[in-house]
């Protein structure tokens, strides 16, 4: 069986890996390095452009149980995460660069996967195709998808996690601790007094924001809100963490 997969991010690589293991001939398209989205930086596959945390790792929560299920069925995504894990208390977090390199190497070495570095601007007219381009879909492909499906219920979202440089932190006031008293002291806590907190919230509200495109309806997933949207809900929202 021949399968075409568009997009070599997390979903595309996992789909290609599983199909190849079942004996399928997979053609996997990835537009990098021919074209980068504003969020992409690396030529590697499965690039993490948001958080490097994959959330809880324990068997006492749903996401931890799901990870174990994926681990037992041979998920490439979880295999790579386990191989490149970094300390994160009760969560599974990874070294984002090593994670992408690991997945890229595995995909590149799989004989049943033909990786083509080329931007796809139109969905194939025939054959089995998996569209796994996600929220970083290029404009031409997004337009073609809207042509086929209509744009009324077509949503494209992505959030980029801010990265803080370690040498910018004042370690005379910051301290290490676990998160929710689970695991080791893997997190840095940077305290703010009342005035500093108020200034931080106001800076978020005043900062320039990327305007949504025509098909990006601003209906956010409540479980993963952009920090500026949380701040806009009220001055104490960030202090409550929801």
C-alpha positions in Angstrom: 0.0 0.0 0.0 1.2 3.5 -0.9 0.5 6.3 1.5 1.4 10.0 1.1 1.9 12.1 4.2 2.2 15.9 4.1 4.1 17.4 7.0 6.9 15.8 9.0 6.1 17.2 12.4 5.1 15.1 15.4 1.9 13.7 13.8 3.4 13.2 10.4 6.5 11.4 11.6 4.5 9.1 13.9 2.0 8.3 11.1 4.9 7.6 8.7 6.7 5.4 11.2 3.7 3.3 12.1 2.6 2.9 8.4 6.2 1.9 7.5 6.3 -0.7 10.3 3.1 -2.2 8.8 4.8 -2.6 5.5 3.4 0.4 3.7 5.4 2.4 1.2 5.3 6.0 2.6 6.1 9.2 0.8 6.7 11.9 3.5 6.7 15.5 2.4 8.4 18.2 4.5 8.7 21.8 3.2 11.8 22.6 5.3 14.5 23.7 4.4 12.9 24.9 1.1 10.5 27.0 3.2 10.3 27.8 6.9 7.3 29.1 8.7 7.9 32.1 11.1 8.1 29.6 14.0 10.6 27.1 12.5 14.3 27.4 13.1 15.7 23.9 12.5 15.9 21.7 9.4 15.2 18.7 11.5 11.9 16.8 11.5 9.5 16.9 14.5 10.7 20.3 15.6 9.2 21.5 18.9 8.3 25.1 18.4 6.2 25.4 21.6 6.9 23.9 25.0 9.5 21.1 25.5 7.2 19.6 28.2 4.9 16.8 27.3 3.0 17.1 30.6 2.6 14.5 33.3 4.6 11.2 33.2 3.0 9.3 36.1 0.5 6.6 35.9 -1.8 8.5 38.3 -3.1 10.8 35.6 -4.6 10.5 32.2 -1.8 11.9 30.1 0.7 9.7 31.9 -1.4 6.6 31.2 -1.7 7.6 27.5 2.1 7.9 27.3 2.5 4.4 28.7 0.0 3.1 26.2 1.9 4.7 23.3 5.2 3.3 24.7 3.8 -0.2 24.7 2.6 0.0 21.1 6.0 1.3 19.8 5.4 5.0 19.4 8.4 6.7 17.8 7.3 10.0 19.5 7.6 8.5 23.0 10.7 6.5 22.2 12.4 9.8 21.2 11.1 11.6 24.3 12.4 8.9 26.6 15.8 8.9 24.9 16.1 12.7 25.2 14.4 13.4 28.5 15.6 16.2 30.8 14.7 16.7 34.5 11.2 18.1 34.9 9.8 16.9 38.2 6.6 14.8 37.5 6.5 15.7 33.8 8.1 14.3 30.8 10.2 17.1 29.2 12.8 16.8 26.4 15.9 18.4 25.0 14.1 19.9 22.0 17.1 19.8 19.7 18.1 16.2 20.6 14.5 15.1 20.3 14.2 16.4 16.7 17.6 14.9 15.8 16.6 11.6 17.2 13.3 11.5 15.2 15.0 12.7 12.0 17.6 9.9 12.2 15.0 7.2 12.7 12.9 8.5 9.8 15.9 8.8 7.6 17.0 5.3 8.3 13.7 3.6 7.7 13.7 2.0 4.2 9.9 2.1 3.7 9.9 5.9 4.1 10.8 8.2 1.2 11.4 11.7 2.7 10.9 14.5 0.1 12.0 18.0 1.1 9.5 19.9 -0.9 6.6 22.2 -0.2 3.2 20.8 -1.1 0.8 23.5 -2.2 -2.2 21.3 -3.3 -3.7 18.2 -1.9 -3.3 15.1 -4.2 -6.4 14.2 -6.3 -6.0 10.5 -5.8 -4.6 7.9 -3.4 -4.4 7.7 0.4 -3.2 11.0 1.9 -2.6 12.0 5.5 -2.5 15.8 5.9 -0.4 16.4 9.0 0.8 20.0 8.4 -0.9 21.2 11.6 -1.1 24.9 12.7 2.0 25.8 10.7 0.5 24.9 7.4 1.8 27.2 4.6 -0.7 29.7 3.1 -1.0 27.9 -0.4 -1.9 24.6 1.2 -4.2 26.2 3.7 -6.0 27.9 0.9 -6.4 24.6 -1.0 -7.7 22.9 2.1 -10.2 25.8 2.6 -11.3 25.4 -1.1 -12.1 21.8 -0.5 -13.7 22.0 3.0 -14.9 25.6 3.3 -13.3 27.9 5.8 -16.2 28.4 8.2 -15.0 25.7 10.6 -11.3 25.7 9.6 -9.1 26.7 12.5 -5.3 27.1 12.6 -3.7 27.7 16.0 -0.3 27.5 17.5 1.4 29.0 20.5 5.1 29.7 20.8 6.5 29.3 24.3 8.8 32.1 25.4 12.4 31.0 26.1 14.2 32.7 29.0 18.0 32.8 28.7 19.6 31.3 31.9 22.2 34.0 32.2 19.4 36.7 32.4 18.1 35.3 35.7 19.1 36.8 39.0 20.0 33.7 41.0 20.3 35.8 44.2 16.5 36.0 44.3 15.4 33.0 42.2 15.3 29.5 43.7 15.0 26.0 42.6 12.1 23.8 43.7 9.8 21.0 42.5 6.5 21.6 40.9 3.5 20.7 43.1 6.0 19.0 45.5 6.6 16.3 42.9 10.0 15.1 41.7 13.3 17.0 42.2 14.1 20.7 42.3 13.9 21.0 38.5 12.1 24.3 38.2 13.3 27.9 38.7 11.0 30.2 40.7 11.4 33.9 39.9 9.5 35.9 42.5 7.6 39.2 41.8 6.4 41.7 44.4 3.0 43.3 43.9 4.3 46.2 41.9 6.5 44.0 39.7 3.6 41.6 39.0 1.3 44.5 38.0 4.0 45.9 35.7 4.4 42.4 34.1 0.7 42.1 33.5 0.5 45.6 32.0 3.5 44.9 29.7 1.7 41.8 28.4 -1.4 43.9 27.7 0.5 46.7 26.0 2.8 44.4 23.9 2.5 44.1 20.1 0.5 41.0 19.1 0.4 39.0 15.9 -2.9 39.7 14.2 -4.9 36.6 13.3 -5.4 35.8 9.6 -8.8 35.6 8.0 -9.3 31.9 8.7 -7.9 32.1 12.3 -11.0 32.6 14.4 -9.8 33.5 17.9 -11.6 30.8 19.8 -9.0 29.5 22.2 -8.6 26.1 23.7 -9.1 26.7 27.5 -6.6 24.1 28.5 -3.7 25.9 26.8 -4.4 29.7 26.7 -1.9 32.3 25.3 -0.5 34.2 28.3 -1.6 37.6 26.9 -5.2 36.3 26.6 -5.1 35.1 30.2 -3.8 38.6 31.3 -6.7 40.2 29.4 -9.2 38.4 31.5 -8.2 40.3 34.6 -5.2 41.4 36.7 -5.3 38.4 39.0 -5.8 35.7 36.4 -2.1 34.8 36.0 -1.6 34.6 39.7 -4.3 32.0 39.9 -2.9 30.0 37.0 -6.1 29.8 35.0 
